[in-house]
Amino acid sequence: MAVSPNGVQLSIWMAVFTFLTSVVIALRIWAIHLTRKSLQLHDYFVIAAHTSACAMVGLNYWAVANGLGGHTATLSKEELDIQFKMILGVSMTWLVGTVCCKLSILSLYTSLFRTFRPIRILVWVVSSLVVGYFITFLPLFLTQCHPVSYQWHPVPGGGCRSLSIQEIASITLNIFLDSTIALLPIPAIWKLRMSLRNKLTIAVMFGMGLM
């Protein structure tokens, strides 16, 4: 099957943002090297997140080359099988990537706000929620079908449950966690001894994570 226009658009967007994030992370590592510092925990988390995201992009390119973006009625049995495999792989890489990204930011907070005990306690609480989210949704994504390969290799007695409930729950929890992480440092920033203008500037910078 020819690559669909939707697949081409998706491929372009993935290429652009993968390139931008790769450049930013490379500059980050280069800056650490120039300052002769060692990689911190938040650096390792962001590298793990980017590696997982790159793996997800690779899976999407594989799926695009096999009909992703076209109507399912136009796909062959082999192409549909690849789409089902892609869904499972993307679920795993997306989960690992988003969790590592969250933990990277929270780890950075512990370095930036060492003297603000309330913030550090909140960081540990939110970090526990993020880890709990990962532990909860990892088996959910892996057991979407029974057996796991049922979507592309059906067997008697197997089956799959609806994606709707776990997707809505996952998105809702992600919005809550991301919003909490973005707003977490605002109280500590407000206590800093600096001009109101600087406080607002820094608060807006951290708050940009809400987008």
PyMOL commands that place a pseudoatom at each C-alpha (Angstrom):
pseudoatom trace, name=CA, resn=MET, resi=1, chain=A, elem=C, hetatm=0, pos=[0.000, 0.000, 0.000]
pseudoatom trace, name=CA, resn=ALA, resi=2, chain=A, elem=C, hetatm=0, pos=[1.196, 3.544, -0.766]
pseudoatom trace, name=CA, resn=VAL, resi=3, chain=A, elem=C, hetatm=0, pos=[1.935, 5.839, 2.141]
pseudoatom trace, name=CA, resn=SER, resi=4, chain=A, elem=C, hetatm=0, pos=[-1.151, 7.919, 2.939]
pseudoatom trace, name=CA, resn=PRO, resi=5, chain=A, elem=C, hetatm=0, pos=[-1.136, 11.765, 3.067]
pseudoatom trace, name=CA, resn=ASN, resi=6, chain=A, elem=C, hetatm=0, pos=[-1.939, 11.573, 6.781]
pseudoatom trace, name=CA, resn=GLY, resi=7, chain=A, elem=C, hetatm=0, pos=[1.035, 9.268, 7.265]
pseudoatom trace, name=CA, resn=VAL, resi=8, chain=A, elem=C, hetatm=0, pos=[3.274, 11.723, 5.413]
pseudoatom trace, name=CA, resn=GLN, resi=9, chain=A, elem=C, hetatm=0, pos=[2.112, 14.612, 7.625]
pseudoatom trace, name=CA, resn=LEU, resi=10, chain=A, elem=C, hetatm=0, pos=[2.706, 12.561, 10.770]
pseudoatom trace, name=CA, resn=SER, resi=11, chain=A, elem=C, hetatm=0, pos=[6.182, 11.605, 9.538]
pseudoatom trace, name=CA, resn=ILE, resi=12, chain=A, elem=C, hetatm=0, pos=[7.094, 15.246, 8.938]
pseudoatom trace, name=CA, resn=TRP, resi=13, chain=A, elem=C, hetatm=0, pos=[5.934, 16.353, 12.383]
pseudoatom trace, name=CA, resn=MET, resi=14, chain=A, elem=C, hetatm=0, pos=[7.804, 13.494, 14.037]
pseudoatom trace, name=CA, resn=ALA, resi=15, chain=A, elem=C, hetatm=0, pos=[10.989, 14.324, 12.112]
pseudoatom trace, name=CA, resn=VAL, resi=16, chain=A, elem=C, hetatm=0, pos=[10.822, 18.027, 13.032]
pseudoatom trace, name=CA, resn=PHE, resi=17, chain=A, elem=C, hetatm=0, pos=[10.246, 17.567, 16.752]
pseudoatom trace, name=CA, resn=THR, resi=18, chain=A, elem=C, hetatm=0, pos=[12.647, 14.635, 17.072]
pseudoatom trace, name=CA, resn=PHE, resi=19, chain=A, elem=C, hetatm=0, pos=[15.347, 16.789, 15.473]
pseudoatom trace, name=CA, resn=LEU, resi=20, chain=A, elem=C, hetatm=0, pos=[14.609, 19.768, 17.755]
pseudoatom trace, name=CA, resn=THR, resi=21, chain=A, elem=C, hetatm=0, pos=[14.615, 17.711, 20.947]
pseudoatom trace, name=CA, resn=SER, resi=22, chain=A, elem=C, hetatm=0, pos=[17.774, 15.893, 19.872]
pseudoatom trace, name=CA, resn=VAL, resi=23, chain=A, elem=C, hetatm=0, pos=[19.552, 19.218, 19.314]
pseudoatom trace, name=CA, resn=VAL, resi=24, chain=A, elem=C, hetatm=0, pos=[18.429, 20.572, 22.688]
pseudoatom trace, name=CA, resn=ILE, resi=25, chain=A, elem=C, hetatm=0, pos=[19.569, 17.448, 24.558]
pseudoatom trace, name=CA, resn=ALA, resi=26, chain=A, elem=C, hetatm=0, pos=[22.877, 17.407, 22.670]
pseudoatom trace, name=CA, resn=LEU, resi=27, chain=A, elem=C, hetatm=0, pos=[23.482, 21.055, 23.645]
pseudoatom trace, name=CA, resn=ARG, resi=28, chain=A, elem=C, hetatm=0, pos=[22.592, 20.208, 27.236]
pseudoatom trace, name=CA, resn=ILE, resi=29, chain=A, elem=C, hetatm=0, pos=[25.147, 17.395, 27.362]
pseudoatom trace, name=CA, resn=TRP, resi=30, chain=A, elem=C, hetatm=0, pos=[27.744, 19.570, 25.607]
pseudoatom trace, name=CA, resn=ALA, resi=31, chain=A, elem=C, hetatm=0, pos=[27.221, 22.350, 28.186]
pseudoatom trace, name=CA, resn=ILE, resi=32, chain=A, elem=C, hetatm=0, pos=[27.715, 19.820, 30.992]
pseudoatom trace, name=CA, resn=HIS, resi=33, chain=A, elem=C, hetatm=0, pos=[30.930, 18.675, 29.309]
pseudoatom trace, name=CA, resn=LEU, resi=34, chain=A, elem=C, hetatm=0, pos=[32.226, 22.245, 28.868]
pseudoatom trace, name=CA, resn=THR, resi=35, chain=A, elem=C, hetatm=0, pos=[31.594, 23.055, 32.530]
pseudoatom trace, name=CA, resn=ARG, resi=36, chain=A, elem=C, hetatm=0, pos=[33.305, 19.786, 33.517]
pseudoatom trace, name=CA, resn=LYS, resi=37, chain=A, elem=C, hetatm=0, pos=[30.336, 18.640, 35.528]
pseudoatom trace, name=CA, resn=SER, resi=38, chain=A, elem=C, hetatm=0, pos=[28.957, 15.134, 35.746]
pseudoatom trace, name=CA, resn=LEU, resi=39, chain=A, elem=C, hetatm=0, pos=[25.536, 14.014, 34.591]
pseudoatom trace, name=CA, resn=GLN, resi=40, chain=A, elem=C, hetatm=0, pos=[22.899, 14.260, 37.301]
pseudoatom trace, name=CA, resn=LEU, resi=41, chain=A, elem=C, hetatm=0, pos=[19.880, 12.053, 37.896]
pseudoatom trace, name=CA, resn=HIS, resi=42, chain=A, elem=C, hetatm=0, pos=[17.606, 14.448, 36.000]
pseudoatom trace, name=CA, resn=ASP, resi=43, chain=A, elem=C, hetatm=0, pos=[19.975, 14.264, 32.996]
pseudoatom trace, name=CA, resn=TYR, resi=44, chain=A, elem=C, hetatm=0, pos=[19.762, 10.462, 32.936]
pseudoatom trace, name=CA, resn=PHE, resi=45, chain=A, elem=C, hetatm=0, pos=[15.975, 10.601, 33.155]
pseudoatom trace, name=CA, resn=VAL, resi=46, chain=A, elem=C, hetatm=0, pos=[15.710, 13.011, 30.228]
pseudoatom trace, name=CA, resn=ILE, resi=47, chain=A, elem=C, hetatm=0, pos=[18.083, 10.873, 28.142]
pseudoatom trace, name=CA, resn=ALA, resi=48, chain=A, elem=C, hetatm=0, pos=[15.943, 7.814, 28.933]
pseudoatom trace, name=CA, resn=ALA, resi=49, chain=A, elem=C, hetatm=0, pos=[12.803, 9.772, 27.980]
pseudoatom trace, name=CA, resn=HIS, resi=50, chain=A, elem=C, hetatm=0, pos=[14.326, 10.864, 24.669]
pseudoatom trace, name=CA, resn=THR, resi=51, chain=A, elem=C, hetatm=0, pos=[15.544, 7.343, 23.881]
pseudoatom trace, name=CA, resn=SER, resi=52, chain=A, elem=C, hetatm=0, pos=[12.051, 6.001, 24.506]
pseudoatom trace, name=CA, resn=ALA, resi=53, chain=A, elem=C, hetatm=0, pos=[10.547, 8.770, 22.354]
pseudoatom trace, name=CA, resn=CYS, resi=54, chain=A, elem=C, hetatm=0, pos=[12.943, 7.932, 19.506]
pseudoatom trace, name=CA, resn=ALA, resi=55, chain=A, elem=C, hetatm=0, pos=[11.911, 4.278, 19.757]
pseudoatom trace, name=CA, resn=MET, resi=56, chain=A, elem=C, hetatm=0, pos=[8.271, 5.373, 19.552]
pseudoatom trace, name=CA, resn=VAL, resi=57, chain=A, elem=C, hetatm=0, pos=[9.058, 7.455, 16.455]
pseudoatom trace, name=CA, resn=GLY, resi=58, chain=A, elem=C, hetatm=0, pos=[10.724, 4.429, 14.868]
pseudoatom trace, name=CA, resn=LEU, resi=59, chain=A, elem=C, hetatm=0, pos=[7.610, 2.341, 15.507]
pseudoatom trace, name=CA, resn=ASN, resi=60, chain=A, elem=C, hetatm=0, pos=[5.438, 5.043, 13.962]
pseudoatom trace, name=CA, resn=TYR, resi=61, chain=A, elem=C, hetatm=0, pos=[7.588, 5.224, 10.828]
pseudoatom trace, name=CA, resn=TRP, resi=62, chain=A, elem=C, hetatm=0, pos=[7.309, 1.444, 10.520]
pseudoatom trace, name=CA, resn=ALA, resi=63, chain=A, elem=C, hetatm=0, pos=[3.530, 1.738, 10.827]
pseudoatom trace, name=CA, resn=VAL, resi=64, chain=A, elem=C, hetatm=0, pos=[3.337, 4.641, 8.348]
pseudoatom trace, name=CA, resn=ALA, resi=65, chain=A, elem=C, hetatm=0, pos=[5.244, 2.554, 5.803]
pseudoatom trace, name=CA, resn=ASN, resi=66, chain=A, elem=C, hetatm=0, pos=[2.554, -0.096, 6.306]
pseudoatom trace, name=CA, resn=GLY, resi=67, chain=A, elem=C, hetatm=0, pos=[-0.550, 2.041, 5.964]
pseudoatom trace, name=CA, resn=LEU, resi=68, chain=A, elem=C, hetatm=0, pos=[-0.842, 4.124, 9.145]
pseudoatom trace, name=CA, resn=GLY, resi=69, chain=A, elem=C, hetatm=0, pos=[-3.024, 7.133, 8.328]
pseudoatom trace, name=CA, resn=GLY, resi=70, chain=A, elem=C, hetatm=0, pos=[-5.142, 5.280, 5.794]
pseudoatom trace, name=CA, resn=HIS, resi=71, chain=A, elem=C, hetatm=0, pos=[-8.593, 3.840, 6.397]
pseudoatom trace, name=CA, resn=THR, resi=72, chain=A, elem=C, hetatm=0, pos=[-8.544, 0.415, 8.019]
pseudoatom trace, name=CA, resn=ALA, resi=73, chain=A, elem=C, hetatm=0, pos=[-10.832, -0.908, 5.264]
pseudoatom trace, name=CA, resn=THR, resi=74, chain=A, elem=C, hetatm=0, pos=[-8.036, -0.348, 2.742]
pseudoatom trace, name=CA, resn=LEU, resi=75, chain=A, elem=C, hetatm=0, pos=[-5.342, -2.191, 4.731]
pseudoatom trace, name=CA, resn=SER, resi=76, chain=A, elem=C, hetatm=0, pos=[-4.331, -5.779, 4.143]
pseudoatom trace, name=CA, resn=LYS, resi=77, chain=A, elem=C, hetatm=0, pos=[-4.281, -8.382, 6.909]
pseudoatom trace, name=CA, resn=GLU, resi=78, chain=A, elem=C, hetatm=0, pos=[-0.478, -8.037, 7.208]
pseudoatom trace, name=CA, resn=GLU, resi=79, chain=A, elem=C, hetatm=0, pos=[-0.708, -4.236, 7.426]
pseudoatom trace, name=CA, resn=LEU, resi=80, chain=A, elem=C, hetatm=0, pos=[-3.416, -4.402, 10.088]
pseudoatom trace, name=CA, resn=ASP, resi=81, chain=A, elem=C, hetatm=0, pos=[-1.277, -6.828, 12.091]
pseudoatom trace, name=CA, resn=ILE, resi=82, chain=A, elem=C, hetatm=0, pos=[1.566, -4.286, 12.023]
pseudoatom trace, name=CA, resn=GLN, resi=83, chain=A, elem=C, hetatm=0, pos=[-0.768, -1.521, 13.222]
pseudoatom trace, name=CA, resn=PHE, resi=84, chain=A, elem=C, hetatm=0, pos=[-1.826, -3.650, 16.209]
pseudoatom trace, name=CA, resn=LYS, resi=85, chain=A, elem=C, hetatm=0, pos=[1.805, -4.390, 17.049]
pseudoatom trace, name=CA, resn=MET, resi=86, chain=A, elem=C, hetatm=0, pos=[2.565, -0.676, 16.743]
pseudoatom trace, name=CA, resn=ILE, resi=87, chain=A, elem=C, hetatm=0, pos=[-0.208, 0.193, 19.211]
pseudoatom trace, name=CA, resn=LEU, resi=88, chain=A, elem=C, hetatm=0, pos=[1.313, -2.086, 21.845]
pseudoatom trace, name=CA, resn=GLY, resi=89, chain=A, elem=C, hetatm=0, pos=[4.852, -0.826, 21.225]
pseudoatom trace, name=CA, resn=VAL, resi=90, chain=A, elem=C, hetatm=0, pos=[3.838, 2.829, 21.212]
pseudoatom trace, name=CA, resn=SER, resi=91, chain=A, elem=C, hetatm=0, pos=[1.875, 2.374, 24.449]
pseudoatom trace, name=CA, resn=MET, resi=92, chain=A, elem=C, hetatm=0, pos=[5.013, 1.060, 26.159]
pseudoatom trace, name=CA, resn=THR, resi=93, chain=A, elem=C, hetatm=0, pos=[7.436, 3.640, 24.758]
pseudoatom trace, name=CA, resn=TRP, resi=94, chain=A, elem=C, hetatm=0, pos=[4.998, 6.499, 25.386]
pseudoatom trace, name=CA, resn=LEU, resi=95, chain=A, elem=C, hetatm=0, pos=[4.481, 5.402, 28.995]
pseudoatom trace, name=CA, resn=VAL, resi=96, chain=A, elem=C, hetatm=0, pos=[8.215, 5.106, 29.703]
pseudoatom trace, name=CA, resn=GLY, resi=97, chain=A, elem=C, hetatm=0, pos=[8.967, 8.399, 27.942]
pseudoatom trace, name=CA, resn=THR, resi=98, chain=A, elem=C, hetatm=0, pos=[6.335, 10.471, 29.749]
pseudoatom trace, name=CA, resn=VAL, resi=99, chain=A, elem=C, hetatm=0, pos=[7.155, 9.000, 33.159]
pseudoatom trace, name=CA, resn=CYS, resi=100, chain=A, elem=C, hetatm=0, pos=[10.911, 9.601, 32.724]
pseudoatom trace, name=CA, resn=CYS, resi=101, chain=A, elem=C, hetatm=0, pos=[10.211, 13.161, 31.574]
pseudoatom trace, name=CA, resn=LYS, resi=102, chain=A, elem=C, hetatm=0, pos=[8.142, 13.854, 34.693]
pseudoatom trace, name=CA, resn=LEU, resi=103, chain=A, elem=C, hetatm=0, pos=[10.752, 12.301, 36.981]
pseudoatom trace, name=CA, resn=SER, resi=104, chain=A, elem=C, hetatm=0, pos=[13.481, 14.351, 35.288]
pseudoatom trace, name=CA, resn=ILE, resi=105, chain=A, elem=C, hetatm=0, pos=[11.690, 17.610, 36.093]
pseudoatom trace, name=CA, resn=LEU, resi=106, chain=A, elem=C, hetatm=0, pos=[10.956, 16.526, 39.659]
pseudoatom trace, name=CA, resn=SER, resi=107, chain=A, elem=C, hetatm=0, pos=[14.582, 15.473, 40.148]
pseudoatom trace, name=CA, resn=LEU, resi=108, chain=A, elem=C, hetatm=0, pos=[15.688, 18.884, 38.887]
pseudoatom trace, name=CA, resn=TYR, resi=109, chain=A, elem=C, hetatm=0, pos=[13.395, 20.543, 41.446]
pseudoatom trace, name=CA, resn=THR, resi=110, chain=A, elem=C, hetatm=0, pos=[15.197, 18.763, 44.280]
pseudoatom trace, name=CA, resn=SER, resi=111, chain=A, elem=C, hetatm=0, pos=[18.452, 20.347, 43.086]
pseudoatom trace, name=CA, resn=LEU, resi=112, chain=A, elem=C, hetatm=0, pos=[17.004, 23.826, 42.564]
pseudoatom trace, name=CA, resn=PHE, resi=113, chain=A, elem=C, hetatm=0, pos=[15.043, 24.052, 45.809]
pseudoatom trace, name=CA, resn=ARG, resi=114, chain=A, elem=C, hetatm=0, pos=[17.327, 22.370, 48.332]
pseudoatom trace, name=CA, resn=THR, resi=115, chain=A, elem=C, hetatm=0, pos=[16.531, 24.875, 51.081]
pseudoatom trace, name=CA, resn=PHE, resi=116, chain=A, elem=C, hetatm=0, pos=[12.736, 24.735, 50.656]
pseudoatom trace, name=CA, resn=ARG, resi=117, chain=A, elem=C, hetatm=0, pos=[11.727, 21.721, 52.701]
pseudoatom trace, name=CA, resn=PRO, resi=118, chain=A, elem=C, hetatm=0, pos=[7.959, 21.928, 51.885]
pseudoatom trace, name=CA, resn=ILE, resi=119, chain=A, elem=C, hetatm=0, pos=[8.737, 21.867, 48.166]
pseudoatom trace, name=CA, resn=ARG, resi=120, chain=A, elem=C, hetatm=0, pos=[11.086, 18.915, 48.572]
pseudoatom trace, name=CA, resn=ILE, resi=121, chain=A, elem=C, hetatm=0, pos=[8.389, 16.998, 50.460]
pseudoatom trace, name=CA, resn=LEU, resi=122, chain=A, elem=C, hetatm=0, pos=[5.845, 17.782, 47.745]
pseudoatom trace, name=CA, resn=VAL, resi=123, chain=A, elem=C, hetatm=0, pos=[8.340, 16.660, 45.095]
pseudoatom trace, name=CA, resn=TRP, resi=124, chain=A, elem=C, hetatm=0, pos=[8.694, 13.286, 46.804]
pseudoatom trace, name=CA, resn=VAL, resi=125, chain=A, elem=C, hetatm=0, pos=[4.902, 12.955, 47.083]
pseudoatom trace, name=CA, resn=VAL, resi=126, chain=A, elem=C, hetatm=0, pos=[4.366, 13.763, 43.404]
pseudoatom trace, name=CA, resn=SER, resi=127, chain=A, elem=C, hetatm=0, pos=[7.268, 11.485, 42.425]
pseudoatom trace, name=CA, resn=SER, resi=128, chain=A, elem=C, hetatm=0, pos=[5.553, 8.653, 44.306]
pseudoatom trace, name=CA, resn=LEU, resi=129, chain=A, elem=C, hetatm=0, pos=[2.334, 9.372, 42.377]
pseudoatom trace, name=CA, resn=VAL, resi=130, chain=A, elem=C, hetatm=0, pos=[4.238, 9.281, 39.075]
pseudoatom trace, name=CA, resn=VAL, resi=131, chain=A, elem=C, hetatm=0, pos=[5.880, 5.952, 39.951]
pseudoatom trace, name=CA, resn=GLY, resi=132, chain=A, elem=C, hetatm=0, pos=[2.491, 4.637, 41.084]
pseudoatom trace, name=CA, resn=TYR, resi=133, chain=A, elem=C, hetatm=0, pos=[1.004, 5.750, 37.763]
pseudoatom trace, name=CA, resn=PHE, resi=134, chain=A, elem=C, hetatm=0, pos=[3.716, 3.813, 35.915]
pseudoatom trace, name=CA, resn=ILE, resi=135, chain=A, elem=C, hetatm=0, pos=[3.273, 0.670, 38.013]
pseudoatom trace, name=CA, resn=THR, resi=136, chain=A, elem=C, hetatm=0, pos=[-0.507, 0.794, 37.497]
pseudoatom trace, name=CA, resn=PHE, resi=137, chain=A, elem=C, hetatm=0, pos=[-0.630, 1.432, 33.755]
pseudoatom trace, name=CA, resn=LEU, resi=138, chain=A, elem=C, hetatm=0, pos=[2.264, -0.792, 32.662]
pseudoatom trace, name=CA, resn=PRO, resi=139, chain=A, elem=C, hetatm=0, pos=[0.308, -4.031, 33.259]
pseudoatom trace, name=CA, resn=LEU, resi=140, chain=A, elem=C, hetatm=0, pos=[-2.883, -2.391, 31.921]
pseudoatom trace, name=CA, resn=PHE, resi=141, chain=A, elem=C, hetatm=0, pos=[-1.235, -1.614, 28.586]
pseudoatom trace, name=CA, resn=LEU, resi=142, chain=A, elem=C, hetatm=0, pos=[0.449, -5.026, 28.454]
pseudoatom trace, name=CA, resn=THR, resi=143, chain=A, elem=C, hetatm=0, pos=[-2.783, -6.905, 29.198]
pseudoatom trace, name=CA, resn=GLN, resi=144, chain=A, elem=C, hetatm=0, pos=[-5.015, -5.036, 26.773]
pseudoatom trace, name=CA, resn=CYS, resi=145, chain=A, elem=C, hetatm=0, pos=[-5.488, -8.361, 25.028]
pseudoatom trace, name=CA, resn=HIS, resi=146, chain=A, elem=C, hetatm=0, pos=[-5.313, -11.929, 26.320]
pseudoatom trace, name=CA, resn=PRO, resi=147, chain=A, elem=C, hetatm=0, pos=[-2.987, -13.273, 25.165]
pseudoatom trace, name=CA, resn=VAL, resi=148, chain=A, elem=C, hetatm=0, pos=[-0.934, -10.167, 24.377]
pseudoatom trace, name=CA, resn=SER, resi=149, chain=A, elem=C, hetatm=0, pos=[-0.589, -11.209, 20.720]
pseudoatom trace, name=CA, resn=TYR, resi=150, chain=A, elem=C, hetatm=0, pos=[-4.331, -11.767, 20.253]
pseudoatom trace, name=CA, resn=GLN, resi=151, chain=A, elem=C, hetatm=0, pos=[-4.855, -8.660, 18.060]
pseudoatom trace, name=CA, resn=TRP, resi=152, chain=A, elem=C, hetatm=0, pos=[-2.467, -9.875, 15.367]
pseudoatom trace, name=CA, resn=HIS, resi=153, chain=A, elem=C, hetatm=0, pos=[-2.607, -13.606, 16.126]
pseudoatom trace, name=CA, resn=PRO, resi=154, chain=A, elem=C, hetatm=0, pos=[-6.128, -14.512, 17.328]
pseudoatom trace, name=CA, resn=VAL, resi=155, chain=A, elem=C, hetatm=0, pos=[-6.555, -17.783, 19.194]
pseudoatom trace, name=CA, resn=PRO, resi=156, chain=A, elem=C, hetatm=0, pos=[-9.672, -19.509, 20.561]
pseudoatom trace, name=CA, resn=GLY, resi=157, chain=A, elem=C, hetatm=0, pos=[-10.685, -18.183, 23.966]
pseudoatom trace, name=CA, resn=GLY, resi=158, chain=A, elem=C, hetatm=0, pos=[-8.747, -14.933, 23.623]
pseudoatom trace, name=CA, resn=GLY, resi=159, chain=A, elem=C, hetatm=0, pos=[-10.053, -11.378, 23.443]
pseudoatom trace, name=CA, resn=CYS, resi=160, chain=A, elem=C, hetatm=0, pos=[-9.387, -7.676, 23.983]
pseudoatom trace, name=CA, resn=ARG, resi=161, chain=A, elem=C, hetatm=0, pos=[-11.068, -5.119, 26.199]
pseudoatom trace, name=CA, resn=SER, resi=162, chain=A, elem=C, hetatm=0, pos=[-12.074, -1.588, 25.181]
pseudoatom trace, name=CA, resn=LEU, resi=163, chain=A, elem=C, hetatm=0, pos=[-9.329, 1.041, 25.151]
pseudoatom trace, name=CA, resn=SER, resi=164, chain=A, elem=C, hetatm=0, pos=[-11.701, 3.870, 26.109]
pseudoatom trace, name=CA, resn=ILE, resi=165, chain=A, elem=C, hetatm=0, pos=[-11.687, 3.603, 29.913]
pseudoatom trace, name=CA, resn=GLN, resi=166, chain=A, elem=C, hetatm=0, pos=[-7.912, 3.196, 30.359]
pseudoatom trace, name=CA, resn=GLU, resi=167, chain=A, elem=C, hetatm=0, pos=[-7.179, 5.921, 27.779]
pseudoatom trace, name=CA, resn=ILE, resi=168, chain=A, elem=C, hetatm=0, pos=[-9.491, 8.427, 29.505]
pseudoatom trace, name=CA, resn=ALA, resi=169, chain=A, elem=C, hetatm=0, pos=[-8.011, 7.510, 32.902]
pseudoatom trace, name=CA, resn=SER, resi=170, chain=A, elem=C, hetatm=0, pos=[-4.458, 7.816, 31.568]
pseudoatom trace, name=CA, resn=ILE, resi=171, chain=A, elem=C, hetatm=0, pos=[-5.075, 11.198, 29.941]
pseudoatom trace, name=CA, resn=THR, resi=172, chain=A, elem=C, hetatm=0, pos=[-6.864, 12.548, 33.020]
pseudoatom trace, name=CA, resn=LEU, resi=173, chain=A, elem=C, hetatm=0, pos=[-4.052, 11.489, 35.364]
pseudoatom trace, name=CA, resn=ASN, resi=174, chain=A, elem=C, hetatm=0, pos=[-1.448, 12.905, 32.986]
pseudoatom trace, name=CA, resn=ILE, resi=175, chain=A, elem=C, hetatm=0, pos=[-3.177, 16.288, 32.893]
pseudoatom trace, name=CA, resn=PHE, resi=176, chain=A, elem=C, hetatm=0, pos=[-3.342, 16.311, 36.694]
pseudoatom trace, name=CA, resn=LEU, resi=177, chain=A, elem=C, hetatm=0, pos=[0.302, 15.275, 37.170]
pseudoatom trace, name=CA, resn=ASP, resi=178, chain=A, elem=C, hetatm=0, pos=[1.643, 17.641, 34.495]
pseudoatom trace, name=CA, resn=SER, resi=179, chain=A, elem=C, hetatm=0, pos=[-0.316, 20.586, 35.917]
pseudoatom trace, name=CA, resn=THR, resi=180, chain=A, elem=C, hetatm=0, pos=[0.860, 19.788, 39.442]
pseudoatom trace, name=CA, resn=ILE, resi=181, chain=A, elem=C, hetatm=0, pos=[4.503, 19.524, 38.334]
pseudoatom trace, name=CA, resn=ALA, resi=182, chain=A, elem=C, hetatm=0, pos=[4.298, 22.810, 36.396]
pseudoatom trace, name=CA, resn=LEU, resi=183, chain=A, elem=C, hetatm=0, pos=[2.803, 24.722, 39.361]
pseudoatom trace, name=CA, resn=LEU, resi=184, chain=A, elem=C, hetatm=0, pos=[4.845, 23.027, 42.094]
pseudoatom trace, name=CA, resn=PRO, resi=185, chain=A, elem=C, hetatm=0, pos=[7.750, 25.527, 42.253]
pseudoatom trace, name=CA, resn=ILE, resi=186, chain=A, elem=C, hetatm=0, pos=[5.578, 28.683, 42.168]
pseudoatom trace, name=CA, resn=PRO, resi=187, chain=A, elem=C, hetatm=0, pos=[5.218, 29.039, 46.006]
pseudoatom trace, name=CA, resn=ALA, resi=188, chain=A, elem=C, hetatm=0, pos=[8.998, 28.700, 46.455]
pseudoatom trace, name=CA, resn=ILE, resi=189, chain=A, elem=C, hetatm=0, pos=[9.674, 31.270, 43.725]
pseudoatom trace, name=CA, resn=TRP, resi=190, chain=A, elem=C, hetatm=0, pos=[7.317, 33.722, 45.415]
pseudoatom trace, name=CA, resn=LYS, resi=191, chain=A, elem=C, hetatm=0, pos=[9.380, 33.538, 48.619]
pseudoatom trace, name=CA, resn=LEU, resi=192, chain=A, elem=C, hetatm=0, pos=[12.632, 34.483, 46.894]
pseudoatom trace, name=CA, resn=ARG, resi=193, chain=A, elem=C, hetatm=0, pos=[14.144, 37.868, 47.709]
pseudoatom trace, name=CA, resn=MET, resi=194, chain=A, elem=C, hetatm=0, pos=[13.921, 39.534, 44.325]
pseudoatom trace, name=CA, resn=SER, resi=195, chain=A, elem=C, hetatm=0, pos=[11.807, 42.089, 42.496]
pseudoatom trace, name=CA, resn=LEU, resi=196, chain=A, elem=C, hetatm=0, pos=[8.202, 41.325, 41.634]
pseudoatom trace, name=CA, resn=ARG, resi=197, chain=A, elem=C, hetatm=0, pos=[9.089, 41.551, 37.940]
pseudoatom trace, name=CA, resn=ASN, resi=198, chain=A, elem=C, hetatm=0, pos=[11.733, 38.842, 38.260]
pseudoatom trace, name=CA, resn=LYS, resi=199, chain=A, elem=C, hetatm=0, pos=[9.401, 36.645, 40.293]
pseudoatom trace, name=CA, resn=LEU, resi=200, chain=A, elem=C, hetatm=0, pos=[6.717, 36.928, 37.617]
pseudoatom trace, name=CA, resn=THR, resi=201, chain=A, elem=C, hetatm=0, pos=[9.222, 36.192, 34.861]
pseudoatom trace, name=CA, resn=ILE, resi=202, chain=A, elem=C, hetatm=0, pos=[10.508, 33.032, 36.564]
pseudoatom trace, name=CA, resn=ALA, resi=203, chain=A, elem=C, hetatm=0, pos=[6.985, 31.940, 37.528]
pseudoatom trace, name=CA, resn=VAL, resi=204, chain=A, elem=C, hetatm=0, pos=[5.818, 32.300, 33.918]
pseudoatom trace, name=CA, resn=MET, resi=205, chain=A, elem=C, hetatm=0, pos=[8.879, 30.344, 32.726]
pseudoatom trace, name=CA, resn=PHE, resi=206, chain=A, elem=C, hetatm=0, pos=[8.033, 27.406, 34.999]
pseudoatom trace, name=CA, resn=GLY, resi=207, chain=A, elem=C, hetatm=0, pos=[4.321, 27.794, 34.279]
pseudoatom trace, name=CA, resn=MET, resi=208, chain=A, elem=C, hetatm=0, pos=[4.944, 27.341, 30.549]
pseudoatom trace, name=CA, resn=GLY, resi=209, chain=A, elem=C, hetatm=0, pos=[4.919, 23.648, 31.291]
pseudoatom trace, name=CA, resn=LEU, resi=210, chain=A, elem=C, hetatm=0, pos=[1.109, 23.925, 31.500]
pseudoatom trace, name=CA, resn=MET, resi=211, chain=A, elem=C, hetatm=0, pos=[1.019, 24.262, 27.730]
for i in range(1, 211): cmd.bond("trace and resi %d" % i, "trace and resi %d" % (i + 1))
show_as sticks, trace
zoom trace
